[in-house]
Amino acid sequence: MNNLDSRKQTSRELRERAARIAYDRNNPTRQHQPNGDEALPGRMMSFTKGLLHDDKTGLLARESDFEVFKKSIESGDPKDFIAVPLGPGTHPVSWKSAKGNAINADVRAWESAGAGLTFDLQGPDAQSVTMPPAPSLGSQELTAEMAEIYCQALLRDIPLSVFFHSGSNDKVEACLSALNQLDYFKNGGRSSDGQQLNTDNVFRGFTPGDQKGPYVSQFLLTGNSGLNTRDADAEFPASAGMINYGALTIDQRVRQAAKVNYMTEWDEFIDVQNGADFRRLEKYEGEKRRFITTGRDLATYVHYDALYEAYLNACLLLLSAPLETDDGTVSRFDKGVPFQKRDLFDKQEGFAHYGGPHILTLVTEAATRALKAVRYQKFNVHRRLRPEAFAARMEKCDPILKSVKWGDSGKLRQSYDDLENAGIFNLLRAENGKNLLLPMAFCEGSPMHPSYGAGHATVAGACVTILKAFFNHELYVNISEDGSTFSLGTYPSGFAFIPDDQGQTLEVVQTEDLKVQDELNKLAANISIGRNWAGVHYYSDYKDSLLLGEEIAIGILQEQSITYNKKEKFFLTLPKFNGEEITISGEAYAELLTGI
């Protein structure tokens, strides 16, 4: 056999062994389990957006439409989806709201319902990973999640600096007091040590580092020094928030949305549930841009982001940041990544593999696998209703209970009573004086796909896992005291950025020691929970989807690990979201690689 034939045979064997890794990892006994709420009458706890809804209750006008919807999802046949009744069904459409008729609104289609039926040639199959059942109606957790989203809507324009070093704000304190009246939070339901909610832990993530330092990750604020600054003054100070993207620049500031909430009128809500396309109608403060300062700013970021862009930006920052260390053997990359010695010794450095192009591409590549897997959970398994619809169940609780035949009506009533008794509804009525609908940051409300899992959070889990695996996660993320530089180091600077209350400048504040792992975990939480600030997701959507994304990224890295040159001794150490550290290496599959 000549060298070309030998290489061809080895390539085939590697692909077969990668497939064997995936096959052995996929446990056929793992079952996808919804929470059972789909059996409730009126499909009251199911995602029905885009179908026709009853004006008086907000429930489906025809439950048979939901069966057609389900059939189209399960078959994956575009012809079946074309048969699903979308919107009011009249052409031209006559909408309930003045807004809908004024703009002659079109209807919105459902988004990528069949993505989970596709196959991939790398990483876990979209249907081989799963999520636990979502919190069900009547559970303390779901009631607490809805209360939390109501509060985030009410606090959308409060500076996020309040949630740092026990900041104080009357509206925040009122919301915390109400949230802590609920049994779930009163009993420390989200805290490992039983701690109730306070300004240092509320609306934050659950992973290592999430509750350290400022609320907003430094990777969403800081810039680097610009292009080609080796022998000249920096093009930008880090406080300018500019990231060089090749010869171009990325501005970390977002366009400033007006302090306007949407879908607080019943007719407008019904139109949106019936599929009215109100996208791109939100209002802004002229052409103003600012650093992410409030929950509304986070909502704006995750309204229009390219899903992986925050992690691509973080990767650019990690690749370009100066490395400040007393030990010349310490690298910005994970200790198992080759070619980290000085060029004088290694005589080669990473680029096509183990370098910038490799890692940047992989960060974005993981996103598509994450989206396919979570689409299967959304459409084919859970079909969970969005928070905007659950709020409407609260608004129309009495009409719903009168209109449906349901022996166990106590679950809906209990959620209503718990939120009322905790004072959540009083806070809401004091704000809008109208009803119990959820004030939304987006005119169109949620996207046209179910709530659980969350696409943003699954992508966050996958992309951040790639970054934590390839970079030295034990390094400190450092801001200089004067705000001029962002660097990585083996010793902490003790400083970080927060925006001023108007978001126009970045201020330097003292903070706890912040590691790369901490700020990457926080970045994932910021982007994921940014969707909660917008009103389109629950906390469990974030939490369980983040773990789903992590599992997908680990699978990709495991399969890729056998493709590298064994003589280079490549491996990765990864701190998982649960605090466990694992090693990913082709050596783990040595028995599959005999002779290769």
PEPETA-V584096 format. One record per residue. N is the residue number from 1. NEAR is the number of other ideal C-beta (glycine too) atoms within 12 Angstrom. Layout:
n->N near->NEAR
n->N near->NEAR
This chain:
n->1 near->9
n->2 near->8
n->3 near->9
n->4 near->10
n->5 near->11
n->6 near->14
n->7 near->14
n->8 near->14
n->9 near->17
n->10 near->21
n->11 near->17
n->12 near->15
n->13 near->21
n->14 near->29
n->15 near->22
n->16 near->20
n->17 near->30
n->18 near->32
n->19 near->24
n->20 near->20
n->21 near->32
n->22 near->33
n->23 near->18
n->24 near->20
n->25 near->25
n->26 near->22
n->27 near->16
n->28 near->12
n->29 near->8
n->30 near->18
n->31 near->14
n->32 near->28
n->33 near->17
n->34 near->30
n->35 near->31
n->36 near->21
n->37 near->33
n->38 near->30
n->39 near->20
n->40 near->33
n->41 near->26
n->42 near->38
n->43 near->37
n->44 near->39
n->45 near->44
n->46 near->42
n->47 near->43
n->48 near->46
n->49 near->47
n->50 near->41
n->51 near->41
n->52 near->34
n->53 near->39
n->54 near->28
n->55 near->24
n->56 near->19
n->57 near->31
n->58 near->42
n->59 near->38
n->60 near->36
n->61 near->26
n->62 near->20
n->63 near->25
n->64 near->16
n->65 near->32
n->66 near->34
n->67 near->22
n->68 near->25
n->69 near->37
n->70 near->28
n->71 near->20
n->72 near->30
n->73 near->34
n->74 near->21
n->75 near->21
n->76 near->22
n->77 near->16
n->78 near->16
n->79 near->11
n->80 near->19
n->81 near->27
n->82 near->14
n->83 near->16
n->84 near->33
n->85 near->27
n->86 near->30
n->87 near->35
n->88 near->29
n->89 near->19
n->90 near->14
n->91 near->11
n->92 near->14
n->93 near->25
n->94 near->18
n->95 near->31
n->96 near->29
n->97 near->29
n->98 near->14
n->99 near->26
n->100 near->34
n->101 near->18
n->102 near->14
n->103 near->21
n->104 near->16
n->105 near->31
n->106 near->22
n->107 near->33
n->108 near->29
n->109 near->21
n->110 near->32
n->111 near->25
n->112 near->27
n->113 near->35
n->114 near->25
n->115 near->30
n->116 near->37
n->117 near->25
n->118 near->20
n->119 near->19
n->120 near->30
n->121 near->18
n->122 near->29
n->123 near->39
n->124 near->38
n->125 near->31
n->126 near->37
n->127 near->28
n->128 near->30
n->129 near->41
n->130 near->34
n->131 near->40
n->132 near->25
n->133 near->26
n->134 near->43
n->135 near->37
n->136 near->32
n->137 near->41
n->138 near->24
n->139 near->27
n->140 near->27
n->141 near->31
n->142 near->40
n->143 near->40
n->144 near->37
n->145 near->44
n->146 near->48
n->147 near->49
n->148 near->45
n->149 near->48
n->150 near->47
n->151 near->45
n->152 near->47
n->153 near->42
n->154 near->38
n->155 near->44
n->156 near->40
n->157 near->34
n->158 near->34
n->159 near->34
n->160 near->42
n->161 near->35
n->162 near->32
n->163 near->40
n->164 near->34
n->165 near->21
n->166 near->16
n->167 near->26
n->168 near->19
n->169 near->24
n->170 near->16
n->171 near->26
n->172 near->35
n->173 near->23
n->174 near->26
n->175 near->41
n->176 near->37
n->177 near->26
n->178 near->34
n->179 near->42
n->180 near->31
n->181 near->28
n->182 near->39
n->183 near->23
n->184 near->31
n->185 near->35
n->186 near->25
n->187 near->18
n->188 near->20
n->189 near->29
n->190 near->34
n->191 near->21
n->192 near->14
n->193 near->9
n->194 near->12
n->195 near->18
n->196 near->25
n->197 near->35
n->198 near->27
n->199 near->30
n->200 near->26
n->201 near->28
n->202 near->42
n->203 near->44
n->204 near->38
n->205 near->39
n->206 near->30
n->207 near->39
n->208 near->30
n->209 near->38
n->210 near->38
n->211 near->32
n->212 near->31
n->213 near->41
n->214 near->45
n->215 near->48
n->216 near->48
n->217 near->49
n->218 near->52
n->219 near->51
n->220 near->44
n->221 near->53
n->222 near->49
n->223 near->39
n->224 near->41
n->225 near->30
n->226 near->30
n->227 near->21
n->228 near->15
n->229 near->19
n->230 near->12
n->231 near->6
n->232 near->10
n->233 near->13
n->234 near->28
n->235 near->22
n->236 near->28
n->237 near->26
n->238 near->41
n->239 near->35
n->240 near->30
n->241 near->37
n->242 near->31
n->243 near->37
n->244 near->27
n->245 near->24
n->246 near->16
n->247 near->10
n->248 near->12
n->249 near->22
n->250 near->32
n->251 near->20
n->252 near->40
n->253 near->31
n->254 near->35
n->255 near->25
n->256 near->30
n->257 near->38
n->258 near->22
n->259 near->22
n->260 near->22
n->261 near->37
n->262 near->40
n->263 near->46
n->264 near->33
n->265 near->25
n->266 near->27
n->267 near->25
n->268 near->36
n->269 near->44
n->270 near->37
n->271 near->41
n->272 near->47
n->273 near->47
n->274 near->41
n->275 near->37
n->276 near->42
n->277 near->30
n->278 near->32
n->279 near->24
n->280 near->15
n->281 near->26
n->282 near->28
n->283 near->20
n->284 near->22
n->285 near->21
n->286 near->11
n->287 near->9
n->288 near->20
n->289 near->24
n->290 near->32
n->291 near->41
n->292 near->44
n->293 near->42
n->294 near->38
n->295 near->45
n->296 near->43
n->297 near->42
n->298 near->46
n->299 near->44
n->300 near->36
n->301 near->42
n->302 near->42
n->303 near->35
n->304 near->21
n->305 near->31
n->306 near->20
n->307 near->33
n->308 near->38
n->309 near->31
n->310 near->45
n->311 near->47
n->312 near->34
n->313 near->40
n->314 near->45
n->315 near->42
n->316 near->34
n->317 near->44
n->318 near->43
n->319 near->32
n->320 near->36
n->321 near->36
n->322 near->25
n->323 near->29
n->324 near->24
n->325 near->21
n->326 near->10
n->327 near->14
n->328 near->14
n->329 near->14
n->330 near->22
n->331 near->31
n->332 near->36
n->333 near->37
n->334 near->36
n->335 near->27
n->336 near->29
n->337 near->31
n->338 near->29
n->339 near->25
n->340 near->30
n->341 near->19
n->342 near->13
n->343 near->11
n->344 near->9
n->345 near->12
n->346 near->16
n->347 near->10
n->348 near->19
n->349 near->22
n->350 near->27
n->351 near->16
n->352 near->15
n->353 near->23
n->354 near->32
n->355 near->24
n->356 near->27
n->357 near->19
n->358 near->28
n->359 near->37
n->360 near->31
n->361 near->24
n->362 near->34
n->363 near->42
n->364 near->28
n->365 near->30
n->366 near->45
n->367 near->38
n->368 near->33
n->369 near->45
n->370 near->52
n->371 near->40
n->372 near->39
n->373 near->49
n->374 near->51
n->375 near->40
n->376 near->43
n->377 near->45
n->378 near->46
n->379 near->41
n->380 near->36
n->381 near->37
n->382 near->43
n->383 near->40
n->384 near->45
n->385 near->47
n->386 near->46
n->387 near->47
n->388 near->45
n->389 near->46
n->390 near->44
n->391 near->42
n->392 near->43
n->393 near->45
n->394 near->40
n->395 near->34
n->396 near->33
n->397 near->34
n->398 near->18
n->399 near->22
n->400 near->35
n->401 near->28
n->402 near->17
n->403 near->23
n->404 near->26
n->405 near->12
n->406 near->21
n->407 near->11
n->408 near->19
n->409 near->25
n->410 near->16
n->411 near->31
n->412 near->40
n->413 near->24
n->414 near->24
n->415 near->41
n->416 near->31
n->417 near->19
n->418 near->36
n->419 near->42
n->420 near->25
n->421 near->19
n->422 near->34
n->423 near->25
n->424 near->42
n->425 near->32
n->426 near->22
n->427 near->33
n->428 near->36
n->429 near->22
n->430 near->18
n->431 near->28
n->432 near->26
n->433 near->12
n->434 near->20
n->435 near->25
n->436 near->36
n->437 near->38
n->438 near->50
n->439 near->43
n->440 near->44
n->441 near->45
n->442 near->40
n->443 near->37
n->444 near->39
n->445 near->45
n->446 near->50
n->447 near->36
n->448 near->36
n->449 near->40
n->450 near->47
n->451 near->51
n->452 near->51
n->453 near->52
n->454 near->52
n->455 near->47
n->456 near->51
n->457 near->51
n->458 near->51
n->459 near->48
n->460 near->58
n->461 near->52
n->462 near->50
n->463 near->51
n->464 near->58
n->465 near->47
n->466 near->47
n->467 near->48
n->468 near->48
n->469 near->44
n->470 near->47
n->471 near->43
n->472 near->36
n->473 near->35
n->474 near->30
n->475 near->36
n->476 near->37
n->477 near->50
n->478 near->37
n->479 near->43
n->480 near->27
n->481 near->19
n->482 near->17
n->483 near->31
n->484 near->29
n->485 near->35
n->486 near->48
n->487 near->32
n->488 near->38
n->489 near->31
n->490 near->24
n->491 near->20
n->492 near->27
n->493 near->34
n->494 near->20
n->495 near->34
n->496 near->43
n->497 near->48
n->498 near->37
n->499 near->39
n->500 near->21
n->501 near->20
n->502 near->21
n->503 near->35
n->504 near->18
n->505 near->21
n->506 near->40
n->507 near->28
n->508 near->30
n->509 near->28
n->510 near->20
n->511 near->33
n->512 near->24
n->513 near->25
n->514 near->42
n->515 near->32
n->516 near->44
n->517 near->38
n->518 near->38
n->519 near->52
n->520 near->50
n->521 near->43
n->522 near->47
n->523 near->53
n->524 near->52
n->525 near->47
n->526 near->48
n->527 near->50
n->528 near->56
n->529 near->48
n->530 near->46
n->531 near->44
n->532 near->47
n->533 near->50
n->534 near->46
n->535 near->49
n->536 near->48
n->537 near->53
n->538 near->45
n->539 near->43
n->540 near->41
n->541 near->44
n->542 near->49
n->543 near->39
n->544 near->39
n->545 near->50
n->546 near->48
n->547 near->40
n->548 near->48
n->549 near->50
n->550 near->43
n->551 near->41
n->552 near->48
n->553 near->49
n->554 near->40
n->555 near->36
n->556 near->42
n->557 near->45
n->558 near->36
n->559 near->37
n->560 near->38
n->561 near->36
n->562 near->36
n->563 near->27
n->564 near->30
n->565 near->17
n->566 near->22
n->567 near->8
n->568 near->21
n->569 near->19
n->570 near->33
n->571 near->29
n->572 near->40
n->573 near->26
n->574 near->37
n->575 near->33
n->576 near->28
n->577 near->40
n->578 near->19
n->579 near->17
n->580 near->15
n->581 near->20
n->582 near->26
n->583 near->23
n->584 near->35
n->585 near->28
n->586 near->32
n->587 near->20
n->588 near->23
n->589 near->28
n->590 near->15
n->591 near->15
n->592 near->26
n->593 near->24
n->594 near->11
n->595 near->13
n->596 near->25
